[in-house]
Amino acid sequence: MIRHVVLLNLPPEHDGALLLEALGLLDGLQGQVPGLLSFEHGPNRDYEGKSADYPYGFVVTFADRAAHLAYETHPQHERAGGLLVSICAGGHDGILVADLEVPG
């Protein structure tokens, strides 16, 4: 299984409507991308004080790398990615991504 972890460096003045639109597009991929098992998002509480620059994030769980690849190239993902780049501090540089391979 792959856990696709994404943290967003959102400046205080970011456009909340664009964030919600992007999250809705990504959530809508459930049932459209075979092997996309779950999508969850929420505020980063940063209890350890190590990621204060990333106040929001999401996690997508995939059955395997093939499902992850299908997600990457899906038009809704590409649209959502463009929206997120447009609202994050530093554009692409304001998005931190980790793909964790976990037992499934």
DSSP file (Angstrom, degrees, kcal/mol; ACC not computed):
  #  RESIDUE AA STRUCTURE BP1 BP2  ACC     N-H-->O    O-->H-N    N-H-->O    O-->H-N    TCO  KAPPA ALPHA  PHI   PSI    X-CA   Y-CA   Z-CA
    1    1 A M              0   0    0      0, 0.0   101,-2.5     0, 0.0     2,-0.5   0.000 360.0 360.0 360.0 150.4    0.0    0.0    0.0
    2    2 A I  E     -AB  62 101A   0     60,-2.2    60,-3.0    99,-0.2     2,-0.6  -0.973 360.0-159.8-118.4 128.7    1.1    3.6   -0.6
    3    3 A R  E     -AB  61 100A   0     97,-2.9    97,-2.9    -2,-0.5     2,-0.8  -0.950   9.7-157.4-107.3 114.3    0.2    6.5    1.7
    4    4 A H  E     -AB  60  99A   0     56,-3.3    56,-2.3    -2,-0.6     2,-0.5  -0.825  12.6-168.3 -94.6 105.4    0.5    9.7   -0.2
    5    5 A V  E     -AB  59  98A   0     93,-3.3    93,-2.6    -2,-0.8     2,-0.4  -0.861   5.7-176.9-104.7 125.2    1.0   12.4    2.4
    6    6 A V  E     -AB  58  97A   0     52,-2.9    52,-2.4    -2,-0.5     2,-0.4  -0.984   7.5-169.4-128.4 125.6    0.7   16.1    1.3
    7    7 A L  E     -AB  57  96A   0     89,-2.8    89,-2.6    -2,-0.4     2,-0.5  -0.936  13.3-147.3-114.0 139.0    1.3   19.1    3.5
    8    8 A L  E     -AB  56  95A   0     48,-3.4     2,-1.3    -2,-0.4    48,-1.1  -0.903   9.6-147.1-113.8 126.2    0.3   22.6    2.3
    9    9 A N        -     0   0    0     85,-3.1    80,-3.1    -2,-0.5    45,-0.2  -0.739  31.5-179.3 -87.8  91.0    2.1   25.8    3.1
   10   10 A L        -     0   0    0     -2,-1.3    78,-0.2    78,-0.2    -2,-0.0  -0.833  21.1-138.5 -99.0 119.4   -0.9   28.1    3.1
   11   11 A P    >   -     0   0    0      0, 0.0     3,-2.3     0, 0.0    42,-0.0  -0.398  29.9-107.6 -69.2 155.4   -0.4   31.7    3.8
   12   12 A P  T 3  S+     0   0    0      0, 0.0    -2,-0.0     0, 0.0     0, 0.0   0.810 119.4  53.8 -53.8 -30.9   -3.0   33.3    6.0
   13   13 A E  T 3  S+     0   0    0      2,-0.1     3,-0.0    74,-0.0    -3,-0.0   0.253  80.1 135.0 -90.5  14.1   -4.5   35.2    3.0
   14   14 A H    <   -     0   0    0     -3,-2.3     2,-1.0     1,-0.1     3,-0.1  -0.175  68.4-100.7 -61.3 157.8   -4.9   32.1    0.8
   15   15 A D    >>  -     0   0    0      1,-0.2     4,-1.7     2,-0.1     3,-0.5  -0.713  32.1-166.0 -83.5 103.3   -8.2   31.7   -1.1
   16   16 A G  H 3> S+     0   0    0     -2,-1.0     4,-2.4     1,-0.2     5,-0.2   0.802  85.8  59.7 -61.3 -31.6  -10.2   29.2    1.1
   17   17 A A  H 3> S+     0   0    0      1,-0.2     4,-2.1     2,-0.2    -1,-0.2   0.887 105.1  48.7 -66.0 -37.5  -12.7   28.7   -1.8
   18   18 A L  H <> S+     0   0    0     -3,-0.5     4,-2.5     2,-0.2    -2,-0.2   0.878 109.5  52.7 -69.6 -36.7   -9.9   27.4   -4.0
   19   19 A L  H  X S+     0   0    0     -4,-1.7     4,-2.6     2,-0.2     5,-0.2   0.948 111.2  46.4 -60.8 -48.0   -8.6   25.1   -1.3
   20   20 A L  H  X S+     0   0    0     -4,-2.4     4,-2.3     1,-0.2    -2,-0.2   0.875 111.1  52.4 -63.5 -37.6  -12.1   23.6   -0.9
   21   21 A E  H  X S+     0   0    0     -4,-2.1     4,-2.2     2,-0.2    -1,-0.2   0.936 111.1  46.9 -62.8 -45.8  -12.5   23.2   -4.6
   22   22 A A  H  X S+     0   0    0     -4,-2.5     4,-2.3     1,-0.2    -2,-0.2   0.926 112.8  48.6 -62.2 -45.6   -9.2   21.4   -4.9
   23   23 A L  H  X S+     0   0    0     -4,-2.6     4,-2.8     1,-0.2    -1,-0.2   0.879 110.1  52.6 -63.6 -37.3  -10.1   19.1   -1.9
   24   24 A G  H  X S+     0   0    0     -4,-2.3     4,-2.0     2,-0.2    -1,-0.2   0.897 108.3  50.3 -64.4 -40.5  -13.5   18.4   -3.5
   25   25 A L  H  < S+     0   0    0     -4,-2.2     4,-0.3     2,-0.2    -2,-0.2   0.926 113.6  45.2 -62.2 -44.5  -11.8   17.4   -6.8
   26   26 A L  H >< S+     0   0    0     -4,-2.3     3,-1.4     1,-0.2     4,-0.3   0.913 112.2  50.5 -67.3 -42.5   -9.5   15.0   -5.0
   27   27 A D  H >< S+     0   0    0     -4,-2.8     3,-1.6     1,-0.3    -1,-0.2   0.864 103.4  61.9 -61.6 -35.6  -12.2   13.6   -2.8
   28   28 A G  T 3< S+     0   0    0     -4,-2.0    -1,-0.3     1,-0.3    -2,-0.2   0.596  86.4  74.9 -68.1 -11.1  -14.3   13.0   -6.0
   29   29 A L  T X>  +     0   0    0     -3,-1.4     4,-2.1    -4,-0.3     3,-1.9   0.664  68.6 105.0 -77.2 -14.9  -11.6   10.6   -7.3
   30   30 A Q  T <4 S+     0   0    0     -3,-1.6     7,-0.1    -4,-0.3    -3,-0.0  -0.510  91.7  16.9 -64.4 128.7  -12.7    8.0   -4.9
   31   31 A G  T 34 S+     0   0    0      5,-0.4    -1,-0.3     2,-0.4    -2,-0.1   0.190 120.4  69.3  90.4 -17.1  -14.6    5.5   -7.0
   32   32 A Q  T <4 S+     0   0    0     -3,-1.9    -2,-0.2     1,-0.2    -3,-0.1   0.747  92.3  55.5 -99.9 -31.9  -13.1    6.9  -10.2
   33   33 A V  S >< S-     0   0    0     -4,-2.1     3,-2.2     3,-0.1    -2,-0.4  -0.898  88.2-130.1-105.7 109.9   -9.5    5.7   -9.7
   34   34 A P  T 3  S+     0   0    0      0, 0.0    36,-0.1     0, 0.0     3,-0.1  -0.346  93.6  22.7 -58.2 132.6   -9.3    1.9   -9.2
   35   35 A G  T 3  S+     0   0    0      1,-0.3    28,-2.6    27,-0.1     2,-0.9   0.385  82.4 128.6  89.9  -4.2   -7.2    1.2   -6.1
   36   36 A L  E <   +C   62   0A   0     -3,-2.2    -5,-0.4    26,-0.2    -1,-0.3  -0.780  33.8 178.5 -81.9 109.7   -7.7    4.6   -4.5
   37   37 A L  E     -     0   0A   0     24,-2.7     2,-0.3    -2,-0.9    25,-0.2   0.820  51.9  -7.5 -89.7 -33.9   -8.7    3.4   -1.1
   38   38 A S  E     -C   61   0A   0     23,-1.3    23,-2.3     2,-0.0     2,-0.4  -0.992  44.8-157.6-162.0 155.9   -9.3    6.6    0.9
   39   39 A F  E     +C   60   0A   0     -2,-0.3     2,-0.3    21,-0.2    21,-0.2  -0.984  21.1 169.2-137.1 124.6   -8.9   10.3    1.0
   40   40 A E  E     +C   59   0A   0     19,-2.3    19,-2.8    -2,-0.4     2,-0.3  -0.986   4.4 177.8-136.0 145.9   -8.7   12.3    4.2
   41   41 A H  E     +C   58   0A   0     -2,-0.3    17,-0.2    17,-0.2    -2,-0.0  -0.976  12.1 132.5-145.3 159.0   -7.8   15.9    4.9
   42   42 A G  E     -C   57   0A   0     15,-2.3    15,-2.0    -2,-0.3     2,-0.1  -0.971  52.8 -54.1 174.5 175.2   -7.6   18.3    7.8
   43   43 A P  E     -C   56   0A   0      0, 0.0     2,-0.7     0, 0.0    13,-0.3  -0.410  48.7-121.2 -70.8 144.8   -5.7   20.9    9.7
   44   44 A N        -     0   0    0     11,-2.0    10,-0.0     1,-0.1     7,-0.0  -0.791  21.0-168.3 -85.0 114.8   -2.1   20.1   10.9
   45   45 A R        -     0   0    0     -2,-0.7    -1,-0.1     4,-0.0     4,-0.1   0.664  16.3-154.0 -80.2 -16.8   -2.1   20.5   14.6
   46   46 A D    >   +     0   0    0      1,-0.1     3,-1.6     8,-0.1     6,-0.1   0.875  21.9 174.2  46.5  52.6    1.8   20.3   14.7
   47   47 A Y  T 3  S+     0   0    0      1,-0.3    -1,-0.1     2,-0.1    -3,-0.0   0.754  76.4  48.8 -61.8 -25.7    1.9   19.0   18.3
   48   48 A E  T 3  S-     0   0    0      0, 0.0    -1,-0.3     0, 0.0    -2,-0.1   0.450 108.7-122.7 -95.4  -0.5    5.7   18.5   18.0
   49   49 A G  S <  S+     0   0    0     -3,-1.6    -2,-0.1    -4,-0.1     3,-0.1   0.856  79.5 112.9  67.2  35.9    6.3   22.0   16.7
   50   50 A K  S    S+     0   0    0      1,-0.1     3,-0.1     2,-0.0    -1,-0.1   0.483  74.1  36.6-117.0  -6.0    8.1   20.7   13.5
   51   51 A S    >   +     0   0    0      1,-0.1     3,-2.1    -5,-0.1    -5,-0.1  -0.079  61.4 137.8-141.5  39.4    5.8   21.7   10.7
   52   52 A A  T 3  S+     0   0    0      1,-0.3    -1,-0.1    -6,-0.1    -8,-0.1   0.757  70.4  64.8 -60.9 -25.3    4.2   25.1   11.5
   53   53 A D  T 3  S+     0   0    0      1,-0.2    -1,-0.3    -3,-0.1   -43,-0.1   0.559  96.8  61.7 -74.5  -5.8    4.7   26.3    7.9
   54   54 A Y    <   +     0   0    0     -3,-2.1   -45,-0.2   -45,-0.2    -1,-0.2  -0.753  59.8 168.8-123.3  82.5    2.2   23.6    6.8
   55   55 A P        +     0   0    0      0, 0.0   -11,-2.0     0, 0.0     2,-0.3   0.541  64.2  32.9 -77.1  -5.2   -1.2   24.3    8.4
   56   56 A Y  E     +AC   8  43A   0    -48,-1.1   -48,-3.4   -13,-0.3     2,-0.3  -0.989  63.9 156.0-148.1 154.0   -3.2   21.9    6.3
   57   57 A G  E     -AC   7  42A   0    -15,-2.0   -15,-2.3    -2,-0.3     2,-0.3  -0.977  20.9-141.9-164.3 177.8   -2.8   18.6    4.6
   58   58 A F  E     -AC   6  41A   0    -52,-2.4   -52,-2.9    -2,-0.3     2,-0.4  -0.982   6.7-146.8-149.5 160.1   -4.3   15.4    3.2
   59   59 A V  E     -AC   5  40A   0    -19,-2.8   -19,-2.3    -2,-0.3     2,-0.4  -0.998   9.1-168.3-130.9 129.9   -3.5   11.7    2.9
   60   60 A V  E     -AC   4  39A   0    -56,-2.3   -56,-3.3    -2,-0.4     2,-0.5  -0.976  10.9-151.8-117.2 131.7   -4.5    9.5    0.0
   61   61 A T  E     -AC   3  38A   0    -23,-2.3   -24,-2.7    -2,-0.4   -23,-1.3  -0.905  13.3-171.7-108.0 129.5   -4.2    5.7    0.4
   62   62 A F  E     -AC   2  36A   0    -60,-3.0   -60,-2.2    -2,-0.5   -26,-0.2  -0.882  29.6-134.3-118.2 148.6   -3.6    3.6   -2.7
   63   63 A A  S    S-     0   0    0    -28,-2.6     2,-0.3    -2,-0.3    -1,-0.1   0.854  84.7 -23.7 -65.3 -35.4   -3.6   -0.2   -3.0
   64   64 A D  S  > S-     0   0    0    -29,-0.2     4,-1.7   -63,-0.1     3,-0.3  -0.945  75.6 -79.7-164.8 178.7   -0.4   -0.1   -5.1
   65   65 A R  H  > S+     0   0    0     -2,-0.3     4,-2.7     1,-0.2     5,-0.2   0.835 120.9  61.4 -64.4 -33.5    1.9    2.1   -7.3
   66   66 A A  H  > S+     0   0    0      1,-0.2     4,-2.0     2,-0.2    -1,-0.2   0.914 105.4  47.3 -60.5 -41.7   -0.3    1.4  -10.3
   67   67 A A  H  > S+     0   0    0     -3,-0.3     4,-2.0     2,-0.2    -1,-0.2   0.897 110.7  52.3 -65.1 -39.9   -3.2    3.1   -8.6
   68   68 A H  H  X S+     0   0    0     -4,-1.7     4,-2.5     1,-0.2    -2,-0.2   0.909 108.9  50.0 -62.4 -42.0   -1.0    6.0   -7.5
   69   69 A L  H  X S+     0   0    0     -4,-2.7     4,-1.6     1,-0.2    -1,-0.2   0.890 108.5  52.1 -63.9 -39.4    0.1    6.5  -11.2
   70   70 A A  H  X S+     0   0    0     -4,-2.0     4,-0.5     1,-0.2    -1,-0.2   0.887 111.2  48.3 -63.7 -38.1   -3.5    6.5  -12.3
   71   71 A Y  H >< S+     0   0    0     -4,-2.0     3,-1.1     1,-0.2     6,-0.2   0.922 106.7  56.6 -64.4 -46.8   -4.2    9.2   -9.8
   72   72 A E  H 3< S+     0   0    0     -4,-2.5    -1,-0.2     1,-0.3    -2,-0.2   0.850 113.7  38.6 -56.4 -37.4   -1.2   11.3  -10.8
   73   73 A T  H 3< S+     0   0    0     -4,-1.6    -1,-0.3    -5,-0.1    -2,-0.2   0.447  86.3 117.0 -97.5  -0.1   -2.3   11.5  -14.4
   74   74 A H    <X  -     0   0    0     -3,-1.1     4,-2.3    -4,-0.5     3,-0.5  -0.481  69.2-129.9 -69.1 135.7   -6.1   11.9  -13.8
   75   75 A P  H  > S+     0   0    0      0, 0.0     4,-2.4     0, 0.0     5,-0.2   0.840 107.4  55.0 -56.1 -35.6   -7.4   15.3  -15.1
   76   76 A Q  H  > S+     0   0    0      2,-0.2     4,-2.5     1,-0.2     5,-0.2   0.888 108.6  48.5 -66.6 -37.4   -9.1   16.0  -11.8
   77   77 A H  H  > S+     0   0    0     -3,-0.5     4,-3.0    -6,-0.2    -1,-0.2   0.922 111.1  50.2 -65.9 -43.3   -5.8   15.5   -9.9
   78   78 A E  H  X S+     0   0    0     -4,-2.3     4,-2.0     2,-0.2    -2,-0.2   0.903 112.4  47.2 -62.2 -41.0   -4.0   17.8  -12.4
   79   79 A R  H  X S+     0   0    0     -4,-2.4     4,-2.0     2,-0.2    -2,-0.2   0.930 113.3  48.0 -64.8 -45.8   -6.7   20.5  -11.9
   80   80 A A  H  X S+     0   0    0     -4,-2.5     4,-2.5     1,-0.2    -2,-0.2   0.910 110.0  53.1 -61.8 -42.6   -6.6   20.1   -8.1
   81   81 A G  H  X S+     0   0    0     -4,-3.0     4,-2.6     1,-0.2    -1,-0.2   0.904 107.3  51.3 -59.7 -42.0   -2.8   20.3   -8.2
   82   82 A G  H  X S+     0   0    0     -4,-2.0     4,-1.8     1,-0.2    -1,-0.2   0.897 110.0  49.5 -62.2 -40.7   -2.9   23.5  -10.2
   83   83 A L  H  X S+     0   0    0     -4,-2.0     4,-0.9     2,-0.2    -2,-0.2   0.921 111.6  48.7 -63.7 -43.7   -5.3   25.1   -7.7
   84   84 A L  H >X S+     0   0    0     -4,-2.5     4,-1.7     1,-0.2     3,-0.7   0.908 109.5  51.6 -64.8 -41.7   -3.1   24.1   -4.8
   85   85 A V  H 3< S+     0   0    0     -4,-2.6    -1,-0.2     1,-0.2     6,-0.2   0.890 106.7  56.2 -59.5 -38.3    0.0   25.5   -6.4
   86   86 A S  H 3< S+     0   0    0     -4,-1.8    -1,-0.2     1,-0.2    -2,-0.2   0.732 115.6  35.2 -68.9 -22.0   -1.8   28.8   -7.0
   87   87 A I  H << S+     0   0    0     -4,-0.9     2,-0.2    -3,-0.7    -1,-0.2   0.586  96.3  94.6-109.2 -11.8   -2.6   29.2   -3.3
   88   88 A C  S >< S-     0   0    0     -4,-1.7     3,-2.2   -78,-0.2     2,-0.2  -0.562  85.5-101.6 -84.1 145.6    0.5   27.8   -1.6
   89   89 A A  T 3  S+     0   0    0    -80,-3.1   -80,-0.2     1,-0.3    -1,-0.1  -0.463 110.8  10.6 -61.2 124.9    3.3   30.0   -0.5
   90   90 A G  T >  S-     0   0    0     -2,-0.2     3,-1.7     3,-0.1    -1,-0.3   0.586 105.2-117.8  80.6  10.0    6.1   29.6   -3.1
   91   91 A G  G X  S+     0   0    0     -3,-2.2     3,-1.8     1,-0.3    -5,-0.1  -0.406  94.8   7.7  62.5-126.2    3.8   27.6   -5.5
   92   92 A H  G >  S+     0   0    0      1,-0.3     3,-1.7    -2,-0.2    -1,-0.3   0.858 129.4  61.2 -54.6 -37.8    5.2   24.1   -6.0
   93   93 A D  G <  S+     0   0    0     -3,-1.7    -1,-0.3     1,-0.3    -2,-0.2   0.673  94.1  64.6 -67.4 -15.4    7.8   24.7   -3.3
   94   94 A G  G <  S+     0   0    0     -3,-1.8   -85,-3.1    -6,-0.2     2,-0.5   0.290  88.7  80.7 -89.5  10.2    4.9   25.2   -0.8
   95   95 A I  E <   -B    8   0A   0     -3,-1.7     2,-0.5   -87,-0.2   -87,-0.2  -0.970  62.4-163.6-122.2 119.6    3.7   21.7   -1.2
   96   96 A L  E     -B    7   0A   0    -89,-2.6   -89,-2.8    -2,-0.5     2,-0.4  -0.892  11.7-173.0-103.6 125.9    5.5   18.9    0.8
   97   97 A V  E     +B    6   0A   0     -2,-0.5     2,-0.4   -91,-0.2   -91,-0.2  -0.963  11.5 177.4-124.9 135.2    4.9   15.4   -0.5
   98   98 A A  E     -B    5   0A   0    -93,-2.6   -93,-3.3    -2,-0.4     2,-0.7  -0.999  13.6-158.1-132.4 133.2    5.9   12.0    1.0
   99   99 A D  E     -B    4   0A   0     -2,-0.4     2,-0.5   -95,-0.2   -95,-0.2  -0.929  15.5-165.0-111.9 107.8    4.9    8.7   -0.5
  100  100 A L  E     -B    3   0A   0    -97,-2.9   -97,-2.9    -2,-0.7     2,-0.7  -0.806  13.1-146.5 -99.2 126.5    5.1    6.0    2.2
  101  101 A E  E     +B    2   0A   0     -2,-0.5   -99,-0.2   -99,-0.2    -2,-0.0  -0.833  31.3 174.3 -90.3 118.7    5.1    2.3    1.3
  102  102 A V        -     0   0    0   -101,-2.5    -2,-0.0    -2,-0.7     2,-0.0  -0.858  38.2 -89.3-124.9 156.3    3.3    0.5    4.1
  103  103 A P              0   0    0      0, 0.0    -1,-0.0     0, 0.0  -101,-0.0  -0.344 360.0 360.0 -61.9 146.2    2.2   -3.0    4.7
  104  104 A G              0   0    0    -41,-0.0  -102,-0.0    -3,-0.0    -3,-0.0   0.440 360.0 360.0-131.2 360.0   -1.3   -3.7    3.4
